[in-house]
Every structure is written in C-alpha cells, then in structure tokens.
Amino acid sequence: MLHKTLSLSDAAVKFSDDGAATFSGYASVFGGVDSYGDTIIRGAYDYTLRTHGKPKMFVNHDSMGLPIGKWAVVNKTITAYLCRANSRPAWLAQTRRAPR
C-alpha cells in the first residue's frame, strides 16, 4: 500500500469561530504524470462532476471510512481542478488549539 503525506507547511487551514475549517488546493493537476503513471487531461472529470456532483471527502482517500467534510467549490482552471472544502474533523480542529 502506498501512503502519501502532505507537509503542513504546504497547507493553509483557516478556522471560523465555531471551529469549522476551510481549506483549498489543486486536485488532479493537468498534464503531469502522477505517482501511478497516469496523466490527467483538462476536462477529464467534467462529465462526472456534472452528472454526480462533488465527491465525498475522506481522510487519505479512504472511502471505507466516514466522510470528514464536504467540497464547497470545485472549479476547473487552466492548471487543475481547484477545490475548496469545509470540514469539522476533530483531529484537524485540535491542531488549532495552542498549548496553555
């Protein structure tokens, strides 16, 4: 099994006063070769997004687990699909609390 990680220095997470987290990033960058040797062409997911809506959000893409949030926006740009999400995962919310 291949595990991927994202350094928190590469991510920006913003929290609202009620503890909700909002974050954004690029998904399926066009024209590059991913870790599985696949190349995603611009528009590859247009039909699926149009007919089935936005996908569910899971920790580490584990679709057997519970969804941790929902995609608020999925926009196709020149570079990739730009996604913005709203989430309330307990593990993420705890990271915003500074030790006392």
FIDREN-251772 format. One record per atom (N, C-alpha, C, CB): residue in three letters; x, y, z. Coordinates in steps of 0.05 Angstrom, whole numbers, padded with zeros to 5 digits. Glycine has a CB too. Layout:
N
<r 'ALA' <X Y Z>>
...
# end
This chain:
100
<r 'MET' <00017 -00023 00000>>
<r 'MET' <00000 00000 00000>>
<r 'MET' <00018 00025 00000>>
<r 'MET' <-00019 00000 00024>>
<r 'LEU' <00011 00044 -00017>>
<r 'LEU' <00026 00069 -00019>>
<r 'LEU' <00013 00090 -00001>>
<r 'LEU' <00028 00078 -00048>>
<r 'HIS' <00028 00103 00016>>
<r 'HIS' <00018 00124 00033>>
<r 'HIS' <00030 00150 00023>>
<r 'HIS' <00025 00119 00063>>
<r 'LYS' <00013 00171 00021>>
<r 'LYS' <00022 00197 00013>>
<r 'LYS' <00018 00216 00037>>
<r 'LYS' <00007 00207 -00012>>
<r 'THR' <00036 00235 00039>>
<r 'THR' <00033 00255 00060>>
<r 'THR' <00035 00283 00049>>
<r 'THR' <00055 00250 00081>>
<r 'LEU' <00025 00301 00064>>
<r 'LEU' <00025 00330 00056>>
<r 'LEU' <00037 00344 00080>>
<r 'LEU' <-00003 00341 00049>>
<r 'SER' <00059 00358 00076>>
<r 'SER' <00071 00373 00097>>
<r 'SER' <00052 00396 00104>>
<r 'SER' <00099 00384 00089>>
<r 'LEU' <00049 00401 00130>>
<r 'LEU' <00031 00423 00138>>
<r 'LEU' <00042 00450 00129>>
<r 'LEU' <00027 00422 00168>>
<r 'SER' <00068 00451 00123>>
<r 'SER' <00080 00476 00113>>
<r 'SER' <00070 00482 00085>>
<r 'SER' <00110 00475 00113>>
<r 'ASP' <00059 00461 00071>>
<r 'ASP' <00048 00465 00044>>
<r 'ASP' <00018 00470 00044>>
<r 'ASP' <00054 00440 00028>>
<r 'ALA' <00006 00472 00068>>
<r 'ALA' <-00023 00474 00070>>
<r 'ALA' <-00030 00499 00087>>
<r 'ALA' <-00036 00449 00082>>
<r 'ALA' <-00053 00510 00080>>
<r 'ALA' <-00064 00532 00096>>
<r 'ALA' <-00092 00524 00105>>
<r 'ALA' <-00064 00559 00080>>
<r 'VAL' <-00097 00524 00131>>
<r 'VAL' <-00123 00517 00141>>
<r 'VAL' <-00133 00541 00158>>
<r 'VAL' <-00122 00491 00159>>
<r 'LYS' <-00157 00550 00152>>
<r 'LYS' <-00168 00572 00167>>
<r 'LYS' <-00192 00562 00183>>
<r 'LYS' <-00177 00595 00148>>
<r 'PHE' <-00195 00571 00208>>
<r 'PHE' <-00217 00563 00225>>
<r 'PHE' <-00235 00586 00231>>
<r 'PHE' <-00206 00551 00251>>
<r 'SER' <-00261 00581 00231>>
<r 'SER' <-00280 00601 00239>>
<r 'SER' <-00283 00600 00269>>
<r 'SER' <-00307 00597 00224>>
<r 'ASP' <-00298 00619 00280>>
<r 'ASP' <-00302 00620 00309>>
<r 'ASP' <-00317 00595 00320>>
<r 'ASP' <-00317 00645 00316>>
<r 'ASP' <-00332 00582 00302>>
<r 'ASP' <-00347 00558 00312>>
<r 'ASP' <-00331 00532 00308>>
<r 'ASP' <-00373 00556 00297>>
<r 'GLY' <-00305 00534 00300>>
<r 'GLY' <-00288 00510 00297>>
<r 'GLY' <-00288 00498 00270>>
<r 'GLY' <-00297 00490 00317>>
<r 'ALA' <-00303 00508 00251>>
<r 'ALA' <-00302 00496 00224>>
<r 'ALA' <-00276 00504 00210>>
<r 'ALA' <-00327 00506 00207>>
<r 'ALA' <-00266 00486 00194>>
<r 'ALA' <-00241 00491 00179>>
<r 'ALA' <-00248 00494 00150>>
<r 'ALA' <-00221 00468 00184>>
<r 'THR' <-00235 00513 00137>>
<r 'THR' <-00237 00516 00108>>
<r 'THR' <-00210 00515 00096>>
<r 'THR' <-00251 00544 00101>>
<r 'PHE' <-00207 00499 00075>>
<r 'PHE' <-00181 00497 00062>>
<r 'PHE' <-00185 00493 00032>>
<r 'PHE' <-00164 00474 00073>>
<r 'SER' <-00165 00498 00016>>
<r 'SER' <-00167 00496 -00013>>
<r 'SER' <-00141 00486 -00024>>
<r 'SER' <-00175 00522 -00026>>
<r 'GLY' <-00143 00475 -00048>>
<r 'GLY' <-00119 00465 -00062>>
<r 'GLY' <-00126 00454 -00089>>
<r 'GLY' <-00105 00444 -00045>>
<r 'TYR' <-00106 00448 -00104>>
<r 'TYR' <-00110 00436 -00131>>
<r 'TYR' <-00112 00406 -00129>>
<r 'TYR' <-00087 00444 -00150>>
<r 'ALA' <-00131 00395 -00144>>
<r 'ALA' <-00135 00367 -00147>>
<r 'ALA' <-00131 00359 -00176>>
<r 'ALA' <-00163 00357 -00136>>
<r 'SER' <-00119 00337 -00181>>
<r 'SER' <-00116 00327 -00209>>
<r 'SER' <-00104 00348 -00227>>
<r 'SER' <-00143 00317 -00219>>
<r 'VAL' <-00079 00355 -00222>>
<r 'VAL' <-00065 00374 -00239>>
<r 'VAL' <-00063 00363 -00267>>
<r 'VAL' <-00037 00380 -00227>>
<r 'PHE' <-00069 00380 -00287>>
<r 'PHE' <-00070 00372 -00315>>
<r 'PHE' <-00042 00370 -00327>>
<r 'PHE' <-00086 00391 -00331>>
<r 'GLY' <-00038 00349 -00343>>
<r 'GLY' <-00014 00346 -00360>>
<r 'GLY' <00010 00334 -00346>>
<r 'GLY' <-00006 00372 -00369>>
<r 'GLY' <00010 00331 -00320>>
<r 'GLY' <00033 00319 -00307>>
<r 'GLY' <00028 00289 -00304>>
<r 'GLY' <00036 00331 -00279>>
<r 'VAL' <00048 00275 -00295>>
<r 'VAL' <00046 00246 -00290>>
<r 'VAL' <00046 00242 -00260>>
<r 'VAL' <00070 00230 -00303>>
<r 'ASP' <00024 00228 -00250>>
<r 'ASP' <00022 00224 -00221>>
<r 'ASP' <00038 00200 -00212>>
<r 'ASP' <-00007 00221 -00214>>
<r 'SER' <00036 00194 -00187>>
<r 'SER' <00052 00172 -00175>>
<r 'SER' <00045 00145 -00186>>
<r 'SER' <00049 00172 -00145>>
<r 'TYR' <00022 00142 -00199>>
<r 'TYR' <00013 00117 -00211>>
<r 'TYR' <00019 00116 -00241>>
<r 'TYR' <-00016 00113 -00207>>
<r 'GLY' <00032 00137 -00252>>
<r 'GLY' <00038 00138 -00280>>
<r 'GLY' <00016 00149 -00298>>
<r 'GLY' <00046 00111 -00290>>
<r 'ASP' <-00006 00159 -00285>>
<r 'ASP' <-00029 00169 -00300>>
<r 'ASP' <-00025 00199 -00307>>
<r 'ASP' <-00055 00165 -00284>>
<r 'THR' <-00036 00207 -00330>>
<r 'THR' <-00036 00236 -00337>>
<r 'THR' <-00065 00244 -00339>>
<r 'THR' <-00021 00240 -00364>>
<r 'ILE' <-00072 00265 -00326>>
<r 'ILE' <-00100 00276 -00326>>
<r 'ILE' <-00101 00298 -00346>>
<r 'ILE' <-00108 00286 -00297>>
<r 'ILE' <-00120 00296 -00365>>
<r 'ILE' <-00124 00317 -00385>>
<r 'ILE' <-00145 00336 -00376>>
<r 'ILE' <-00131 00305 -00413>>
<r 'ARG' <-00143 00361 -00385>>
<r 'ARG' <-00162 00382 -00377>>
<r 'ARG' <-00190 00373 -00385>>
<r 'ARG' <-00155 00409 -00390>>
<r 'GLY' <-00209 00374 -00366>>
<r 'GLY' <-00236 00366 -00371>>
<r 'GLY' <-00242 00337 -00365>>
<r 'GLY' <-00243 00372 -00399>>
<r 'ALA' <-00223 00322 -00355>>
<r 'ALA' <-00226 00293 -00351>>
<r 'ALA' <-00250 00286 -00333>>
<r 'ALA' <-00201 00281 -00340>>
<r 'TYR' <-00255 00303 -00313>>
<r 'TYR' <-00277 00297 -00294>>
<r 'TYR' <-00302 00314 -00298>>
<r 'TYR' <-00267 00301 -00266>>
<r 'ASP' <-00303 00329 -00320>>
<r 'ASP' <-00326 00347 -00324>>
<r 'ASP' <-00353 00332 -00324>>
<r 'ASP' <-00323 00361 -00351>>
<r 'TYR' <-00354 00310 -00339>>
<r 'TYR' <-00379 00295 -00341>>
<r 'TYR' <-00388 00284 -00314>>
<r 'TYR' <-00377 00272 -00362>>
<r 'THR' <-00368 00272 -00300>>
<r 'THR' <-00375 00260 -00274>>
<r 'THR' <-00384 00281 -00254>>
<r 'THR' <-00350 00245 -00263>>
<r 'LEU' <-00370 00304 -00253>>
<r 'LEU' <-00378 00326 -00235>>
<r 'LEU' <-00406 00336 -00242>>
<r 'LEU' <-00358 00348 -00236>>
<r 'ARG' <-00411 00338 -00268>>
<r 'ARG' <-00437 00349 -00277>>
<r 'ARG' <-00460 00330 -00271>>
<r 'ARG' <-00436 00355 -00308>>
<r 'THR' <-00455 00304 -00274>>
<r 'THR' <-00477 00285 -00270>>
<r 'THR' <-00480 00274 -00242>>
<r 'THR' <-00473 00262 -00289>>
<r 'HIS' <-00457 00273 -00227>>
<r 'HIS' <-00458 00261 -00200>>
<r 'HIS' <-00452 00281 -00178>>
<r 'HIS' <-00438 00239 -00199>>
<r 'GLY' <-00444 00306 -00185>>
<r 'GLY' <-00438 00326 -00165>>
<r 'GLY' <-00410 00322 -00153>>
<r 'GLY' <-00458 00324 -00142>>
<r 'LYS' <-00405 00336 -00132>>
<r 'LYS' <-00378 00336 -00120>>
<r 'LYS' <-00374 00310 -00104>>
<r 'LYS' <-00375 00360 -00101>>
<r 'PRO' <-00350 00300 -00105>>
<r 'PRO' <-00344 00275 -00090>>
<r 'PRO' <-00344 00280 -00060>>
<r 'PRO' <-00318 00263 -00099>>
<r 'LYS' <-00347 00258 -00045>>
<r 'LYS' <-00345 00260 -00015>>
<r 'LYS' <-00316 00263 -00008>>
<r 'LYS' <-00357 00234 -00002>>
<r 'MET' <-00311 00274 00015>>
<r 'MET' <-00284 00279 00025>>
<r 'MET' <-00277 00259 00047>>
<r 'MET' <-00280 00308 00035>>
<r 'PHE' <-00255 00245 00044>>
<r 'PHE' <-00246 00225 00063>>
<r 'PHE' <-00217 00231 00071>>
<r 'PHE' <-00249 00197 00052>>
<r 'VAL' <-00209 00222 00095>>
<r 'VAL' <-00181 00224 00103>>
<r 'VAL' <-00166 00204 00086>>
<r 'VAL' <-00178 00218 00134>>
<r 'ASN' <-00145 00213 00074>>
<r 'ASN' <-00127 00196 00057>>
<r 'ASN' <-00142 00180 00036>>
<r 'ASN' <-00112 00177 00075>>
<r 'HIS' <-00164 00191 00025>>
<r 'HIS' <-00180 00179 00004>>
<r 'HIS' <-00192 00152 00012>>
<r 'HIS' <-00163 00175 -00021>>
<r 'ASP' <-00194 00147 00038>>
<r 'ASP' <-00205 00121 00048>>
<r 'ASP' <-00235 00122 00047>>
<r 'ASP' <-00195 00116 00077>>
<r 'SER' <-00246 00113 00024>>
<r 'SER' <-00275 00114 00020>>
<r 'SER' <-00290 00094 00037>>
<r 'SER' <-00281 00109 -00009>>
<r 'MET' <-00276 00077 00052>>
<r 'MET' <-00289 00058 00070>>
<r 'MET' <-00294 00072 00097>>
<r 'MET' <-00272 00033 00074>>
<r 'GLY' <-00281 00095 00102>>
<r 'GLY' <-00285 00110 00127>>
<r 'GLY' <-00308 00129 00124>>
<r 'GLY' <-00260 00125 00134>>
<r 'LEU' <-00313 00144 00145>>
<r 'LEU' <-00334 00164 00146>>
<r 'LEU' <-00324 00190 00132>>
<r 'LEU' <-00343 00170 00174>>
<r 'PRO' <-00342 00203 00117>>
<r 'PRO' <-00334 00228 00105>>
<r 'PRO' <-00328 00248 00127>>
<r 'PRO' <-00357 00239 00087>>
<r 'ILE' <-00307 00265 00122>>
<r 'ILE' <-00298 00285 00142>>
<r 'ILE' <-00307 00313 00136>>
<r 'ILE' <-00268 00284 00145>>
<r 'GLY' <-00319 00317 00113>>
<r 'GLY' <-00328 00344 00105>>
<r 'GLY' <-00340 00343 00078>>
<r 'GLY' <-00304 00363 00106>>
<r 'LYS' <-00344 00367 00067>>
<r 'LYS' <-00356 00368 00040>>
<r 'LYS' <-00341 00389 00024>>
<r 'LYS' <-00386 00375 00042>>
<r 'TRP' <-00340 00384 -00002>>
<r 'TRP' <-00328 00403 -00021>>
<r 'TRP' <-00348 00425 -00026>>
<r 'TRP' <-00319 00389 -00047>>
<r 'ALA' <-00340 00450 -00020>>
<r 'ALA' <-00358 00472 -00024>>
<r 'ALA' <-00356 00482 -00053>>
<r 'ALA' <-00350 00495 -00005>>
<r 'VAL' <-00332 00480 -00065>>
<r 'VAL' <-00328 00490 -00092>>
<r 'VAL' <-00308 00472 -00106>>
<r 'VAL' <-00318 00520 -00092>>
<r 'VAL' <-00315 00465 -00131>>
<r 'VAL' <-00296 00451 -00149>>
<r 'VAL' <-00297 00466 -00175>>
<r 'VAL' <-00303 00420 -00152>>
<r 'ASN' <-00275 00481 -00181>>
<r 'ASN' <-00273 00496 -00206>>
<r 'ASN' <-00251 00487 -00223>>
<r 'ASN' <-00270 00526 -00199>>
<r 'LYS' <-00256 00484 -00249>>
<r 'LYS' <-00235 00477 -00268>>
<r 'LYS' <-00220 00503 -00275>>
<r 'LYS' <-00247 00463 -00293>>
<r 'THR' <-00193 00502 -00272>>
<r 'THR' <-00176 00524 -00280>>
<r 'THR' <-00158 00515 -00303>>
<r 'THR' <-00159 00535 -00256>>
<r 'ILE' <-00141 00532 -00311>>
<r 'ILE' <-00121 00524 -00332>>
<r 'ILE' <-00103 00502 -00322>>
<r 'ILE' <-00105 00549 -00341>>
<r 'THR' <-00096 00503 -00296>>
<r 'THR' <-00077 00484 -00284>>
<r 'THR' <-00089 00458 -00275>>
<r 'THR' <-00064 00498 -00261>>
<r 'ALA' <-00112 00459 -00262>>
<r 'ALA' <-00123 00436 -00249>>
<r 'ALA' <-00152 00442 -00239>>
<r 'ALA' <-00106 00427 -00225>>
<r 'TYR' <-00164 00423 -00225>>
<r 'TYR' <-00189 00429 -00211>>
<r 'TYR' <-00181 00441 -00185>>
<r 'TYR' <-00206 00402 -00208>>
<r 'LEU' <-00191 00466 -00180>>
<r 'LEU' <-00186 00480 -00155>>
<r 'LEU' <-00209 00474 -00136>>
<r 'LEU' <-00182 00510 -00159>>
<r 'CYS' <-00204 00462 -00113>>
<r 'CYS' <-00224 00454 -00094>>
<r 'CYS' <-00222 00470 -00068>>
<r 'CYS' <-00223 00424 -00089>>
<r 'ARG' <-00245 00477 -00057>>
<r 'ARG' <-00247 00489 -00031>>
<r 'ARG' <-00266 00472 -00014>>
<r 'ARG' <-00256 00519 -00032>>
<r 'ALA' <-00258 00467 00010>>
<r 'ALA' <-00273 00449 00027>>
<r 'ALA' <-00279 00462 00054>>
<r 'ALA' <-00258 00423 00031>>
<r 'ASN' <-00301 00452 00066>>
<r 'ASN' <-00309 00459 00093>>
<r 'ASN' <-00309 00433 00109>>
<r 'ASN' <-00337 00473 00095>>
<r 'SER' <-00296 00433 00132>>
<r 'SER' <-00294 00408 00147>>
<r 'SER' <-00294 00414 00177>>
<r 'SER' <-00268 00393 00140>>
<r 'ARG' <-00302 00394 00193>>
<r 'ARG' <-00301 00396 00222>>
<r 'ARG' <-00288 00372 00234>>
<r 'ARG' <-00330 00400 00233>>
<r 'PRO' <-00267 00361 00223>>
<r 'PRO' <-00256 00337 00235>>
<r 'PRO' <-00243 00344 00261>>
<r 'PRO' <-00235 00324 00216>>
<r 'ALA' <-00248 00327 00281>>
<r 'ALA' <-00237 00332 00308>>
<r 'ALA' <-00207 00333 00308>>
<r 'ALA' <-00246 00310 00328>>
<r 'TRP' <-00194 00316 00292>>
<r 'TRP' <-00165 00315 00291>>
<r 'TRP' <-00153 00341 00280>>
<r 'TRP' <-00155 00292 00275>>
<r 'LEU' <-00168 00354 00262>>
<r 'LEU' <-00158 00379 00250>>
<r 'LEU' <-00165 00403 00268>>
<r 'LEU' <-00171 00384 00222>>
<r 'ALA' <-00188 00402 00281>>
<r 'ALA' <-00195 00424 00299>>
<r 'ALA' <-00177 00425 00323>>
<r 'ALA' <-00224 00420 00308>>
<r 'GLN' <-00167 00402 00332>>
<r 'GLN' <-00149 00402 00355>>
<r 'GLN' <-00122 00415 00348>>
<r 'GLN' <-00144 00374 00364>>
<r 'THR' <-00114 00416 00324>>
<r 'THR' <-00088 00427 00317>>
<r 'THR' <-00088 00457 00319>>
<r 'THR' <-00080 00419 00288>>
<r 'ARG' <-00111 00470 00320>>
<r 'ARG' <-00111 00499 00322>>
<r 'ARG' <-00109 00509 00351>>
<r 'ARG' <-00137 00509 00310>>
<r 'ARG' <-00112 00491 00370>>
<r 'ARG' <-00110 00500 00398>>
<r 'ARG' <-00081 00500 00407>>
<r 'ARG' <-00127 00481 00416>>
<r 'ALA' <-00073 00523 00417>>
<r 'ALA' <-00046 00526 00427>>
<r 'ALA' <-00045 00514 00455>>
<r 'ALA' <-00036 00555 00427>>
<r 'PRO' <-00022 00502 00462>>
<r 'PRO' <-00020 00491 00490>>
<r 'PRO' <-00020 00514 00510>>
<r 'PRO' <00006 00474 00493>>
<r 'ARG' <-00031 00509 00533>>
<r 'ARG' <-00032 00530 00554>>
<r 'ARG' <-00010 00528 00574>>
<r 'ARG' <-00058 00529 00569>>
# end
